[in-house]
Amino acid sequence: MLQSTVASAGTQSASITRSVQQDADALRDTGVTGVSVRLETPQGTVTARSGVGDLITRRPVPRNGYLRLGSITKTYVAGVMLQLVDEQRIRLDQTVEQLLPGVVTGAGNDGWTVTVRDLLQHTSGLQDYLPGVMPDQTADTYYTHRWRTYRPEQLVALAMRHAPVFPAGTDWEYSNTNYVLAGMIIKKVTGRSWEEQVHARILRPLGLHRTETPGTWPFLRSPHASNHQQFTVDAPLLDTTLPYLPMDSGADGSMTGTARELNLFFTALVKGRLLSPTTLAAMRTTVAVPQDSGFPVGTRNGLGLFSTPLSCGGSYLGHGGSGIGYLIMTATTADGRRTITVSAHSRPADQLTAERQEAALRTLIDRALCHNA
């Protein structure tokens, strides 16, 4: 009986390993230079690599290499904010004006109407600051301005030049400005930066020693794959491993780490190791994401977490990140038993190709989390 069980487990492991590798190859075949996957299951860890780590040496994508996390940073920041809710130092219904007087104002913006919940759930209606620091995604803009840095207050001020997209709490639209403000609130309430709080409250307690908050430090630790961006259709892919600091150095998207530690963080978060049951339930309480927003049909947004339907039933919780030359996503089943991180190390100029690549990445995630579910 024991031999039969072991053989069955071995067969299942081989089956999911083949499936993940095939899907990683399928993602590569959409034109991605390099792909890496790490899946944690009750039966063990499954990894896959496809493509190359850079276009010059053609070396393989490194195993458990360092990654830019992009907007997955927001989930860590939301975790800190919700710990402060647990400690009764802030409230989800508290307004931005109460916490940061005079910051959200002008052009019809009103900090008295925007709550902490609105920031974390992207229901604030505040304009995204990104067009103010990257008016066009061209190679000239990337190379000319990639070293420029902004203080959080400056980024918010750029957004405040524009009227809100909608009255706070009445609709949903993704805005990086929300999490710049969240980082500012953490500093105002605790006296310490969001980076210090992420280290003290999440990284050190979980033993995540390879997850970092580099701020304006531009270099990615080794080993890592190179990131590549195609700025115009039919143009060559350019190495964009160095970040674009105007949008890659703050609470909305600056962290780096590894797939292993991303999976550990999301598993710990969903299993309740970081938040009280009540606050975790609030984090997982979602609102609908509009169908024209680029997310899969049925996607809903919680507080720093997205909920996406699974083809096998139920949904997964996670967050994605993207930057100039990369796309990354971490997802975990609702019970935290299966967690996966997928990274793609190039981005195309053609929108239809970009959509095919993201669809292939999401198919990989869905099949991996649903395998023999």
Stockholm file with secondary structure:
# STOCKHOLM 1.0

chainA/1-373         MLQSTVASAGTQSASITRSVQQDADALRDTGVTGVSVRLETPQGTVTARSGVGDLITRRPVPRNGYLRLGSITKTYVAGVMLQLVDEQRIRLDQTVEQLLPGVVTGAGNDGWTVTVRDLLQHTSGLQDYLPGVMPDQTADTYYTHRWRTYRPEQLVALAMRHAPVFPAGTDWEYSNTNYVLAGMIIKKVTGRSWEEQVHARILRPLGLHRTETPGTWPFLRSPHASNHQQFTVDAPLLDTTLPYLPMDSGADGSMTGTARELNLFFTALVKGRLLSPTTLAAMRTTVAVPQDSGFPVGTRNGLGLFSTPLSCGGSYLGHGGSGIGYLIMTATTADGRRTITVSAHSRPADQLTAERQEAALRTLIDRALCHNA
#=GR chainA/1-373 SS CHHHHHHHHHHHHHHHHHHHHHHHHHHHTTTCSEEEEEEEETTEEEEEEEECSCTTTCCCCCTTCEEECGGGHHHHHHHHHHHHHHTTSSCTTCBHHHHSTTTSEETTEETTTCBHHHHHHTCSCCCCSHHHHCSSCCHHHHHHHTTCCCCHHHHHHHHTTSCCSSCTTSSCCCCTHHHHHHHHHHHHHHSSCHHHHHIIIIIHHHTCTTCBCCTTCCCCCSSCCCCEECCSTTSCCEECCSCCHHHHSSTTTCCEEEHHHHHHHHHHHHTTSSSCHHHHHHHTCCEECCGGGSSCTTCEECSSCEEEECTTSSEEEEEEEEETTEEEEEEEETTSSCEEEEEECEECSCHHHHHHHHHHHHHHHHHHHHTTC
#=GC SS_cons         CHHHHHHHHHHHHHHHHHHHHHHHHHHHTTTCSEEEEEEEETTEEEEEEEECSCTTTCCCCCTTCEEECGGGHHHHHHHHHHHHHHTTSSCTTCBHHHHSTTTSEETTEETTTCBHHHHHHTCSCCCCSHHHHCSSCCHHHHHHHTTCCCCHHHHHHHHTTSCCSSCTTSSCCCCTHHHHHHHHHHHHHHSSCHHHHHIIIIIHHHTCTTCBCCTTCCCCCSSCCCCEECCSTTSCCEECCSCCHHHHSSTTTCCEEEHHHHHHHHHHHHTTSSSCHHHHHHHTCCEECCGGGSSCTTCEECSSCEEEECTTSSEEEEEEEEETTEEEEEEEETTSSCEEEEEECEECSCHHHHHHHHHHHHHHHHHHHHTTC
//
